[in-house]
Amino acid sequence: MIQAFLYNADGHDREVDLDEQCLAGLDERTLLWVDVSGRNRDEVEHLAGLFSLDRGSVRELLNPQEAPYLDNYGEYFQFDVIGLSRGENGNGDRALTKWRPVHLDFLIGPRWIITVHDGELPFLQAFRDQGKGETVIGALSPPALAASLLDWHLSAYFEAVSELEEFLDRIDEAMLAHSARRSLLAGVVGMRRKVSELRHFLNQQRPVFYGLSRPDFAQIFESEAAAHYQSLERRFERAVDAVDHARELVNGSFELFTTRTAEATNDLVRRLTFVTVMLGVIGAVAGVFGMNFETPYTQTGVIGFWVVISALGTFIGIAAGVARRRGWI
């Protein structure tokens, strides 16, 4: 599906039908953004005809590479990043959000910008929805608008990291409030996998963000847009740092799990030791009274039996009270 948005700094921002007349009316105060959802061959060929795209561009749009790229075609330049599309797990738990990678292609021309992607990318719609009235976006250059969209693109990664951190906080609280359960370990492992995926997606895009601030590409932009891409490179590094920090939090949660497991094991060992000592005392007393010696007390019959049982019960009760107070059991 093709959507075309015409931004006019001196007029009205509106969605338009994409045709040759629309392109002919572009000037320094207007900017055309064409957003293509899906990689339909007929639609891509239609774009190629209107914007005189190179056949290499068409191949990239129809069959995106696994790794992002950055190409300069002279009249325009083209690159690819990996966006995040939200998808819920089967149980609908937002804490277990599954982020699906979506290849997003940018083509930046003289007064136009084209974005092509496979699935829905919420940040693109959010960018369009923020304009509640007439804007001056039309006065921006296409590279500047692309830099703004890339900033929103990185914000999706910050949002994903924030959700992971919130979920890890809940796991840590559960571990501190209760004993470490295997279900909590499964949650930590799941978060470790998600952090690795985010880190992998960002690392794949590193050549693109660094390349856009290189001198050979910076000369394409006016000085204002070049400064935006330098700032964008720093924001990209902060996104990488945020993911690395989330990775450290996952490691911390795993260490907390192992610590709580060790504490639970120690508690069990202490309880077993206490029970063993008590059984040893009972066995010792029983052994003493089972010795083959005739004593006046062994002739007391049932009364003597219940006296011994009562004494042992009292001793075990006092010992258990002392052990509980001192935290042995």
C-alpha positions, 0 to 999 in steps of 0.5 A: 500500500502506497501513502503519499504525504505532502508537507507545505510550509506555506500551505496545508499538509495533506495526504495526496495521490501520487502522480507526476503532477504531484512531483512537478509541484515540489519546491524549496517549501514543500516536501513529499514523503511516500510511505510504502507498506509491503514490497509489492512488485507493481507498486515498486515498479510504479515508484521506479518509473515516477522517481527514475530509480536505478534498477539496483534500488528496485532489486534492494526494495524487492529483495532486502538484504539480511544486513543493512546497506548504504548506497549513493546513486548520485541523484539520491541515496538509499539505505536500510535499517532494522525497525522493531514491530511489536508482536504479543505472545500467545498469552497476551502478556505485555511483559513478554513482548516479542519484537519482530525485526522489520527492514525499513528502506530509505530513499532520499532525493532532492525534495522527496523521501521514500520509506519502504517496509514489510510490516507495520512500524508504529513510530512512523504512524506516531510521527504522522500523528504528532502533527495536530495542525499545520506544520513547517515540516515542508521547509525541512530538507529530505535528509533532515526529515530522514534524520528525524525519522531515524531518531524516532526509529532509535526511540523504539529500541529505547522503549524495548529496553525500558520494557525489559528493565521493568520486567527484570525489576519485577523478577528481582522483586519476586526473587527477594520476596519469595524463594527462587523458582525455576519459572523465574529462571525461565523469565531471566533466560527469556530476557537474556535472549531478547537483549541479545536480539536487540543487540544483534539488530543494533550492531547490524545497523552500525555501518549505516549510522556511521556511514551517514556521518562520513565526509563522503555522505556529509557533503550531500547534506547542507550543514544543518542536516550534517549536524543532525546525523552527527547527533544521530550517531551519538544517539545510536551509541547511547542506544547500544549502551542502553542495551549493554546495560540491560544485558548487565541487568540480566546478568545481575538477575541471574546472579541474584537467582543463584544467590537465592538458590544457594540460600534456599539450599543452605536453609535446607541443609540447616534444617536437615542438620537440626533434624539429624542432631535431634534424631541422634539425641533420641537414639542416644537416649534409647541406646542408654536405656537399652543397655543390659544393666539392671537399674532401679529406674528401668523397673518403673514400667509404663511410668518411666517410659512416659517420663523419658518420652516427655523429657525428650519432647521437652528437650526437642521443643526447647532446642527447636525454639532456640534454633528458630530464634537464632535462625538455624531453622 
